[in-house]
Structure formats: structure tokens, C-alpha cells
Amino acid sequence: MARPIAAVACLCAILSGTEAWAQPAPLTVRLTSPLGRTGVPGVIRVVAQVQSTAPEGRLPVRFFVDDALIGLDEDGPPYSVEWTDENPYEARRIRVEASTVDDIASDEVTLPPLEVLEETTVSSVLVEATVVDADGRYVGWLEKGDFTLFEDGAPQPLDLVQLQEVPTTFTLLVDASQSLNRRIRMVRAAALRLASKLRPGDRVIIAPFRTTVDATTGPTDDPTTIADAVSAIRSRGGTAILDALSTLPDKFSAIEGRHVVILITDGYDEQSKTTYDDALRALQRLQATVYVVGIGGVAGISLKGELLLRRIATQMGGRAFFPTREEELPDVHAAVAADAFRRYLLSYTPENQAADGRFRAITLKVVNPDYRIRTREGYFAPKPPPVRATIEFSAADVAGATPNLAIDDLRVTEDGVPQKVDTFQEAVAPISIAMLLDTSGSMRRALPAAQDAARAFVTALRPTDPLALIRFSDRVVFEHELSERREATLDAIGRLTASGGTALFDGLHDSMAFLRQRPGRRAIVLLSDGRDENNPGTGPGSQHTLDDVLALLRETDTVVYAIGLGASVDRPALEQLAERSGGLALFPADTDSLEAEYRRVLGDLRRRYVLAYTSTNSLRDGAWREVSVTTTAPAVTIRAGRGYFAPVAARRP
């Protein structure tokens, strides 16, 4: 609704019996396009209808998106600007403002963000069908029991059958190439006639195309906006019909409800790189009914062009029309309207709910074998949602300092396939840390120095990083769970005593299992002076093995910092844990170096980064993906975990 901000004052009668002066019509403005979102980023026309008593109807009209001026139109109606909807996944507020000397009026529309679903199912499928008898007359009395539907040969129970009454979005895909220059008047007339009989709730998108689809207008329900958009089309350049058709799913897949595409063209495709089969698959993903109005250009419509257009219409459940004169357009419009509005709408929930992106063939039958049915050949099941991978890593130069990395310096491969990194930043989120201390009998002499070094490490941690203290000897003991209260950790460290064997692998396994329950970033900081063994030194000290720990490491995405003290430490095991997790394995010569090694761990924790990318492998199969992160930056070393497990597709209950 228009909202006048200042009204023009009226002159009232000053003498009794004198007729009052007529009040000038107030300035009004209304946004008529776009009234919603269609899909991916692209150029759209923002259109406003303005009513004013300004001289010659011209006045300044300003267009805003989120209060930022995007354009000024003061050349008179139609008032419009082009705007690129760069991110349809964020809400945008479009506002138009018109002003005269005495008045200001504005209107606004909020475009809601498109929703991204993490899990995709086929859900229900809508099928449109036209049924005619042997004489070509429409059959409008069939009921649910008169239809039988098959998907890939398997019968499907129908949820709904009704005559078409659903609001419809009509996309007029208008050929604006040079080959139709001499018939552009007829093209415009066809588009206007086809948009002239909208029902309540119907909307129209005007999409001119040449080699690609140009700036679109709509969705809108305003006849003047539709007429202006068609009149604004200028014919020039070459034609790529199949290329344009193949882009429709990306541009208009977000349209809800019924979608009808009306292609107006001469069928002369001189520049398409897309094959017919690929264009057809794209249209089938759009799940729209396609009608074709073939208008001959300078040389008329070729046989090849006519066959192409008829094939498109037939396989997409519509019809093709080939008027030769403008006088025939009313009949074409009447036929398209009758066919588009006299259709059955059927819906069913497929037995096959796999979101695999594959084509599903549809066969529709009615009880009377003399009736003919026009419907589309099938649909593509939704593709699985993209798999997003997030990898954390450390980077350091030869001096151990923090390097100056940029996103272009990174190279990532997944199972040997290069990936495009789209997010890169420092890892600043809190990290949950399990401080794992060896308190076996062999640590008796080193324990005081180990306690001092551990206290210094705890004191230097960021206050926002939760810390748990875990000790192990013959068994694993949780001194306290994750906490940001450092006093509790310092007190517990002071109470430690040394005795018993070395349950190293149990300590690591239990720490990882504990952190696994914690969302976000995770790390284990381990100090040990020996290998996994019992107190007598005659066998293992743990129930778990190194292989158990390595398997759990892949599932928990935990980085391991291992400090191995003394000659008896299991160096190969600690190095393997650190390498596979992207951490560090440090081996100080004596207890005097412990604090320095803990400082190295702190430095590495503060020198970590996070990158993310959309995997080229969209399968949600739960399989392990091997990831490699390298850099082109000279003299920089990167340490990262080895990969991740792909998510598992949701199963139908």
C-alpha cells in the first residue's frame, strides 16, 4: 500500500453556497515487481507504478534496498531500475519513494530469504494432466478412481485429484534476439495477450532471452508492469534457445506452487552449446508445464525449428502453436488459457523417497481407453543436499611464527580431487581441551616439574577455553570435567601422586570419547613418560589398543598434542597420533624443558585456521574422505587432520 507522507492542502469554500475547490489527487506509489523471490542470484527489474498530477507525469522516483539507494528514475513511466539480487538467502527490504514539491509517497516490499534444507526428501509430487476425448474436447468430470499412475513402472497411490484451481506463476520466456527484429511487435502482442487474463493469485515473470536470460521482471500481478516490461524488450544479438531453457531451474526453482513456462520464439537457435537432452533434463527438474508460441522471423520458422519447439512442448506436457499473423493471436491465447486452466492436478507420495537426483518416469492412465492424456514424462528427484567440509589446521613458517596466509594460497584435495575453498579464517572459537596427565609410578621423580609446567600451561590458556583434567595410571580418572574455573584445575594438579602402571591408550580413548559429546573444536594435551604397559611391565596397561584410539580419532576430529618425556616413551605411537590429527609430538630431553614444550603447544593452539568448501562428491554415504591441505606460500608448513566422514543420508521412517 502507498503511504503518503505529506498531503496536498485543499481549498475550502469561503462563502456560503460557493462550490469547494476540487482536491488534487494525492501522489501514490506502489511496488509491483518483484513480489517474491525466484531462485539464484541474478539481475531483476524493480518496478513501481506511480500516479501523480506532476507535469507530464514525470517526477523523481528513488529505489532503495535495505535503505541503500540503488537507482533514480526521473524520465517518466515506466519507473524501474535493475538490481542484482546477490544473496537470495538473506532477507531484503525494497523501498520506492516518489516526491513532488508538495508531497512524498513510498511503498516497500520485504523479500523473505530462501530456505536451505539440510536434508532433502522427494515428499509429494504434483502432476498436471489434460484429458480430451476422441474429438479433442476437454474431459472435466473424472474422479480419483478414474486415474492410475505409475512411477518407473510401479503403481503409486494417489493422494489428490482435482480440476486445476491452484494459483499459477507464468514465466513468459520471450525471444529478444535479432532474428525476431521484424516481428517484435507480434512478439509483444503475444506476450501481452497471454498475460491479460490472470486469475486472482496468478503472477507473471517476464524473462527476455538471447544467448542468456536477461534481467527479469516479476513475479508481479500488475497488468501495467507486465505491459511495460514487454514493451521494454529490445531485439538484438543472437539466439540460444536451449542454453536459455537449461538455466530456468537455477533461476526459478524456488517458485512455489504451479509453474507454467510460455516460450515465445522463432525456433532459430544459432548459438546454443547445450544439447537438447541436457536442456530437457533441466526443464524436467523445473517440473513446469511448457507451452510454445512459434512466431516466424524474417524467413519464417524452419522445419528443424518447428520440430524442436513441438518436441519441447510435447515432452513437457504442453502444446505448441504457430500463428502466422497477429490476427490469430486471440485464438492462440484462448487455446493456451483453456488448456492451462482446464487441467487436472494430481499428487502422490512416491514409494521411492531416495534423494538421488535421478529421473523418474511417470505414466498416467484413465479408465476410458479412448481418452488422450497430455502430461509430462516424469521428474527428477531432488539431489542430495551439498556436503560441506570444514577442516582445521595449523600453519607456521620456518621460524615457527604465524605466517600471513590468504585463501588463494591454499590447495585442498579430497580423495585426490581438487576442491574450491570458499571460506578461510582464523580459528577463534573456544576449544574444549582435555589435559591428560600420566601419573604412573615411573613419573614419581618427574612429577613436581610436570606439575609446575602443567600449572603454567593452565594459567596461560584463554579464559574462554573449557578445560578438563584427566589422569591415568592403572586406570583412567577424571579429576574434573570441562570447566572455565582454573582454580579447580590448579588445585587438582597440586594433589596428583604417582603410582601404578601406564594405561596410555585407555586414557586417550576415554578422553576422545568424552570430548566427542562436546560440539565445536576439541584438543587433547597429553604428557607421558612411558609406553602402554601394566605395573609389572609384563603386558599391556590398557583394554584398548592403538588401533582403537586411531579409529576413534577419525570419528571425533580431535587434535592431539603429545609431550613424550624420557627414553621409555612410545615415540612412534605419539608421532602417529599427532600426525593423523594435525597436532604436534614433542620430546623434551629433560623436565627442565617441559614448560617450553607446553608453550609450543599454546602457540600452536593460537595459530590455527579453519577452511571450508562444498565437496565435489555429494554422496551422503558415510564413507571416509581423505583430505590433503597444502599451501603455495613459500617456507610455510601446514599440519591438518587427514579427512572426515561424509554425512549419512536421512532414511525414510
Residue pairs with C-beta under 8 A, 6 or more apart in sequence:
1 30
1 107
2 28
2 29
2 30
2 105
2 106
2 107
3 105
3 106
3 107
4 26
4 27
4 28
4 103
4 104
4 105
5 103
5 104
5 105
5 106
6 102
6 103
6 104
7 26
7 103
8 23
8 24
8 26
8 102
8 103
10 20
10 21
10 23
10 24
11 20
11 21
12 20
12 21
13 19
13 20
13 21
24 53
25 51
25 52
25 53
26 103
26 105
27 50
27 51
27 52
27 53
27 54
27 98
27 99
27 100
27 103
27 104
27 105
28 50
28 51
28 52
28 105
29 48
29 49
29 50
29 51
29 61
29 96
29 97
29 98
29 105
29 106
29 107
30 48
30 49
30 50
30 107
30 222
31 46
31 47
31 48
31 94
31 95
31 96
31 107
31 108
31 109
32 47
32 48
32 49
32 220
32 221
32 222
32 224
32 225
33 44
33 45
33 46
33 47
33 217
33 218
33 219
33 220
33 222
33 225
33 229
34 44
34 46
34 94
34 109
34 111
34 217
34 218
34 219
34 220
35 109
35 203
35 218
35 219
35 220
35 221
36 111
36 112
36 203
36 219
37 85
37 88
37 111
37 112
37 114
37 254
38 205
38 216
38 219
38 251
38 252
38 254
38 255
39 88
39 114
39 250
39 251
39 252
39 253
39 254
39 255
40 88
40 250
40 251
41 84
41 85
41 86
41 87
41 88
42 84
42 85
42 213
42 215
42 216
42 251
43 82
43 83
43 84
43 85
43 214
43 215
43 216
44 82
44 83
44 84
44 85
44 215
44 216
44 217
45 80
45 81
45 82
45 83
45 215
45 216
45 217
45 229
46 63
46 70
46 71
46 80
46 81
46 82
46 83
46 94
46 96
47 78
47 79
47 80
47 217
47 220
47 222
47 225
47 228
47 229
48 61
48 63
48 79
48 80
48 96
48 98
48 107
49 77
49 79
49 222
49 224
49 225
50 57
50 59
50 61
50 77
50 79
50 98
52 59
52 98
52 100
53 100
54 100
56 76
57 76
57 77
58 74
58 75
58 76
59 74
59 98
59 99
59 100
60 72
60 73
60 74
60 98
60 99
61 72
61 73
61 74
61 79
61 96
61 97
61 98
62 69
62 71
62 72
62 96
62 97
62 98
63 69
63 70
63 71
63 72
63 73
63 81
63 83
63 94
63 95
63 96
64 70
64 94
64 95
64 96
64 97
65 83
65 92
65 93
65 94
65 95
66 92
66 93
67 93
67 95
70 81
70 83
71 81
71 82
71 83
72 81
73 79
73 80
73 81
77 228
78 224
78 225
78 228
78 229
78 231
78 232
79 96
79 98
80 217
80 228
80 232
82 215
83 94
85 92
85 111
88 111
88 113
88 114
88 254
89 113
89 114
89 116
90 113
91 110
91 111
91 112
91 113
92 110
92 111
93 108
93 109
93 110
93 111
94 108
94 109
94 110
94 111
95 106
95 107
95 108
96 106
96 107
96 108
97 104
97 105
97 106
98 104
98 105
98 106
99 105
114 254
116 385
117 385
118 385
119 355
119 385
119 649
119 650
120 355
120 382
120 383
120 384
120 385
121 353
121 355
121 382
121 650
121 652
122 349
122 350
122 352
122 353
122 354
122 355
122 381
122 382
123 349
124 159
124 347
124 348
124 349
125 151
125 347
125 348
125 349
125 350
125 379
126 258
126 287
126 345
126 346
126 347
127 149
127 345
127 346
127 347
127 348
127 362
127 364
127 375
127 376
128 164
128 258
128 289
128 317
128 343
128 344
128 345
128 346
128 375
128 376
129 317
129 343
129 344
129 346
129 364
129 373
129 374
129 375
130 138
130 317
130 339
130 342
130 343
130 344
130 373
130 374
130 375
131 138
131 139
131 142
131 344
131 366
131 371
131 372
131 373
132 138
132 139
132 371
132 372
132 374
133 139
133 370
133 371
133 372
134 370
134 371
134 372
138 338
138 342
139 371
140 163
140 342
142 161
142 344
142 366
143 161
144 158
144 160
144 161
146 366
146 367
146 368
147 158
147 161
147 344
147 346
147 364
147 365
147 366
148 155
148 364
148 365
148 366
149 155
149 156
149 158
149 346
149 348
149 362
149 363
149 364
149 365
150 156
150 362
150 363
150 364
150 365
151 348
151 350
151 351
151 352
151 360
151 361
151 362
151 378
152 352
152 360
152 361
153 361
153 363
154 351
154 352
156 348
156 349
156 350
156 351
157 348
157 349
158 346
158 347
158 348
159 347
159 348
159 349
160 345
160 346
160 347
161 344
161 345
161 346
162 344
162 345
163 342
163 343
163 344
163 345
164 258
164 340
164 341
164 342
164 343
164 344
164 345
165 345
166 257
166 258
166 345
167 199
167 200
167 201
167 202
167 203
167 257
167 258
168 199
168 201
168 202
168 203
168 257
168 258
168 259
168 260
168 340
169 202
169 203
169 204
169 205
169 219
169 252
169 255
169 257
169 258
169 259
169 260
170 194
170 195
170 198
170 202
170 203
170 204
170 205
170 260
170 261
170 262
171 204
171 205
171 207
171 248
171 252
171 259
171 260
171 261
171 262
171 288
172 191
172 194
172 195
172 204
172 205
172 206
172 207
172 230
172 262
172 264
173 207
173 209
173 213
173 244
173 245
173 248
173 261
173 262
173 263
173 264
173 265
174 187
174 191
174 206
174 207
174 208
174 209
174 230
174 233
174 264
174 265
175 187
175 208
175 209
175 210
175 239
175 241
175 263
175 264
175 265
175 266
175 295
176 184
176 208
176 209
176 210
176 214
176 233
176 234
176 235
176 236
176 237
177 209
177 210
177 235
177 236
177 237
177 238
177 239
177 268
178 235
178 236
178 237
178 238
179 238
179 239
179 266
179 268
179 270
179 297
179 298
180 187
180 235
180 265
180 266
180 295
180 297
181 235
181 236
181 297
181 298
182 297
182 298
183 266
183 295
183 296
183 297
183 298
184 233
184 235
185 326
186 295
186 323
186 326
186 329
187 233
187 235
187 264
187 295
188 230
188 231
188 233
189 326
189 329
190 264
190 293
190 295
190 323
190 329
190 332
190 333
191 206
191 230
191 264
192 226
192 227
192 230
193 329
193 330
193 332
193 333
194 262
194 264
194 293
194 333
194 336
194 337
195 204
195 223
195 226
195 230
196 223
196 333
197 333
197 337
198 204
198 221
198 223
199 341
202 221
203 218
203 219
203 220
203 221
204 218
204 219
204 220
204 221
204 226
205 216
205 217
205 218
205 219
205 220
205 252
206 216
206 217
206 218
206 226
206 229
206 230
206 233
207 213
207 214
207 216
207 251
208 214
208 215
208 233
209 240
209 241
209 244
210 236
210 237
210 238
210 239
210 240
210 244
211 237
211 238
211 239
211 240
211 243
211 244
211 271
212 240
212 243
212 244
212 247
213 244
213 247
213 248
213 251
216 251
217 225
217 226
217 229
218 225
218 226
218 229
219 255
220 226
238 270
238 271
239 265
239 266
239 268
239 269
239 270
239 271
240 269
240 270
240 271
240 272
240 273
240 274
241 263
241 265
241 267
241 269
241 272
241 308
242 269
242 272
242 274
242 275
242 276
242 278
242 279
243 271
243 272
243 273
243 274
243 279
245 263
245 274
245 279
245 282
245 283
245 312
246 274
246 278
246 279
246 282
247 282
248 261
248 282
248 283
248 286
248 288
249 282
249 283
249 285
249 286
252 259
252 286
252 288
253 285
253 286
258 345
259 286
259 287
259 288
259 289
260 288
260 289
260 290
260 291
260 318
260 340
261 283
261 286
261 288
261 289
261 290
261 291
261 316
262 290
262 291
262 292
262 293
262 336
263 290
263 291
263 292
263 293
263 309
263 312
264 293
264 295
265 292
265 293
265 294
265 295
265 309
266 294
266 295
266 296
266 297
266 301
266 305
267 294
267 301
267 302
267 304
267 305
267 306
267 308
267 309
268 297
268 301
268 302
268 305
269 305
269 308
272 279
274 282
276 308
276 311
279 312
280 312
280 315
280 316
281 359
281 380
283 290
283 312
283 316
284 316
284 359
284 376
284 377
284 378
284 379
284 380
285 379
285 380
287 376
287 379
288 316
289 316
289 317
289 318
289 340
289 343
289 376
290 312
290 313
290 316
290 317
290 318
291 313
291 318
291 319
291 320
291 321
291 336
291 339
291 340
292 309
292 310
292 312
292 313
292 318
292 319
292 320
292 321
293 320
293 321
293 322
293 323
293 332
293 336
294 301
294 305
294 306
294 309
294 320
294 321
294 322
295 301
295 322
295 323
296 322
296 324
301 309
301 322
306 320
306 322
309 320
310 320
312 320
313 319
313 320
314 320
315 376
315 377
316 376
317 374
317 375
317 376
317 377
318 339
318 374
319 335
319 336
319 339
319 374
321 332
321 335
321 336
323 329
323 331
323 332
346 364
350 360
352 360
352 381
353 652
354 381
354 649
355 381
355 382
355 383
355 384
355 385
355 649
356 381
356 383
356 384
357 380
357 381
357 382
357 383
357 384
358 380
358 381
359 378
359 379
359 380
359 381
360 378
360 379
360 380
360 381
361 377
361 378
362 375
362 376
362 377
362 378
362 379
364 373
364 375
365 373
366 373
383 618
384 618
384 619
384 620
384 649
385 618
385 620
386 614
386 615
386 618
387 614
387 615
387 617
387 618
387 619
387 620
387 646
387 647
388 612
388 613
388 614
388 615
389 414
389 419
389 612
389 613
389 614
389 615
389 625
389 627
389 644
390 610
390 611
390 612
391 412
391 610
391 611
391 612
391 627
391 629
391 640
391 641
391 644
392 427
392 521
392 557
392 559
392 582
392 608
392 609
392 610
392 640
392 641
393 582
393 608
393 609
393 611
393 629
393 638
393 639
393 640
393 641
394 582
394 583
394 604
394 607
394 608
394 609
394 638
394 639
394 640
395 402
395 403
395 405
395 607
395 609
395 631
395 636
395 637
395 638
395 639
396 402
396 403
396 604
396 607
396 636
396 637
397 403
397 635
397 636
397 637
398 635
398 637
400 600
400 603
402 607
403 633
403 636
404 633
405 424
405 609
405 631
405 633
405 636
406 424
407 421
407 424
407 611
409 631
409 632
409 633
409 636
410 421
410 424
410 611
410 629
410 630
410 631
411 418
411 629
411 630
411 631
411 632
412 418
412 419
412 421
412 611
412 613
412 627
412 628
412 629
412 630
413 419
413 627
413 628
414 615
414 616
414 617
414 625
414 626
414 627
414 643
415 617
415 625
415 626
416 626
417 616
417 617
419 613
419 615
419 616
420 613
420 614
421 611
421 612
421 613
422 612
422 613
422 614
423 610
423 611
423 612
423 613
424 609
424 610
424 611
424 612
425 609
425 610
426 608
426 609
426 610
427 521
427 608
427 609
427 610
429 520
429 521
430 462
430 464
430 465
430 466
430 520
430 521
431 465
431 520
431 521
431 522
431 523
431 605
432 465
432 466
432 468
432 482
432 515
432 518
432 520
432 521
432 522
432 523
433 461
433 465
433 466
433 467
433 468
433 522
433 523
433 524
433 525
434 467
434 468
434 470
434 511
434 514
434 515
434 522
434 523
434 524
434 525
435 454
435 457
435 458
435 467
435 468
435 469
435 470
435 489
435 525
436 470
436 471
436 472
436 507
436 508
436 511
436 524
436 525
436 526
436 527
437 450
437 454
437 469
437 470
437 471
437 472
437 493
437 496
437 527
438 471
438 472
438 473
438 502
438 504
438 507
438 526
438 527
438 528
438 529
438 530
439 447
439 471
439 472
439 473
439 496
439 497
439 498
439 499
439 500
440 472
440 473
440 474
440 498
440 499
440 500
440 501
440 502
440 529
440 530
440 535
440 541
441 473
441 498
441 499
441 500
441 501
441 535
442 498
442 502
442 529
442 530
442 566
442 568
443 450
443 498
443 529
444 498
444 499
446 529
446 565
446 566
446 591
447 496
447 497
447 498
449 591
449 592
449 594
450 527
450 565
450 591
450 594
451 493
451 494
451 496
452 594
452 595
453 527
453 591
453 594
453 595
453 597
453 598
454 493
454 527
454 598
455 490
455 493
455 494
456 595
456 598
457 525
457 595
457 598
457 599
457 601
457 602
458 467
458 486
458 489
458 490
458 493
459 486
459 490
460 599
460 602
461 467
461 486
461 602
463 484
463 486
464 484
465 484
466 482
466 483
466 484
466 518
467 482
467 483
467 484
467 486
467 489
468 478
468 480
468 481
468 482
468 483
468 511
468 514
469 478
469 479
469 480
469 489
469 492
469 493
470 476
470 477
470 478
470 479
470 507
470 510
470 511
470 514
471 477
471 479
471 496
471 507
472 502
472 503
472 504
472 506
472 507
473 498
473 499
473 500
473 501
473 502
473 503
474 500
474 501
474 503
474 534
474 535
474 541
475 503
475 506
476 503
476 506
476 507
476 510
478 514
479 489
479 492
480 488
480 489
480 492
481 514
482 518
483 489
500 535
501 533
501 534
501 535
501 536
501 537
501 541
502 528
502 530
502 531
502 532
502 533
502 541
503 532
503 541
503 542
504 528
504 530
504 531
504 532
504 541
504 542
504 570
504 573
505 532
505 540
505 541
505 542
505 544
505 545
505 546
505 548
505 549
506 541
506 542
506 543
506 544
507 526
507 542
508 524
508 526
508 544
508 549
508 560
508 577
509 542
509 544
509 548
509 549
509 552
511 524
512 524
512 549
512 552
512 553
512 556
512 558
513 552
513 556
515 522
515 524
515 556
515 558
516 522
516 552
516 555
516 556
516 558
522 556
522 557
522 558
522 559
523 558
523 559
523 560
523 561
523 583
523 605
524 558
524 559
524 560
524 561
525 561
525 563
525 598
525 601
526 560
526 561
526 562
526 563
526 574
527 563
527 565
527 594
528 562
528 563
528 564
528 565
528 569
528 574
529 564
529 565
529 566
529 568
529 569
530 566
530 568
530 569
530 570
531 568
531 569
531 570
531 573
532 540
532 541
532 542
532 546
532 570
532 573
533 539
533 540
533 541
534 540
534 541
535 541
546 573
546 576
549 577
550 576
550 577
550 580
553 560
553 577
553 580
553 581
554 580
554 624
554 642
554 643
554 645
555 645
557 641
557 644
558 581
559 581
559 582
559 583
559 608
559 641
560 577
560 578
560 581
560 583
561 578
561 583
561 584
561 586
561 601
561 604
561 605
562 574
562 575
562 577
562 578
562 583
562 584
562 585
562 586
563 586
563 587
563 588
563 594
563 597
563 598
563 601
564 570
564 571
564 574
564 585
564 586
564 587
565 587
565 588
565 591
565 594
569 587
571 585
571 587
574 585
575 585
577 583
577 585
578 584
578 585
579 585
579 639
580 641
580 642
581 641
582 639
582 640
582 641
583 604
583 639
584 600
584 601
584 604
584 639
586 597
586 600
586 601
588 594
588 596
588 597
611 629
615 625
615 646
617 625
617 646
619 646
620 646
620 647
620 648
620 649
621 646
621 648
621 649
622 645
622 646
622 647
622 648
623 645
623 646
624 643
624 644
624 645
624 646
625 643
625 644
625 645
625 646
626 642
626 643
627 640
627 641
627 642
627 643
627 644
628 640
629 638
629 640
630 638
631 638
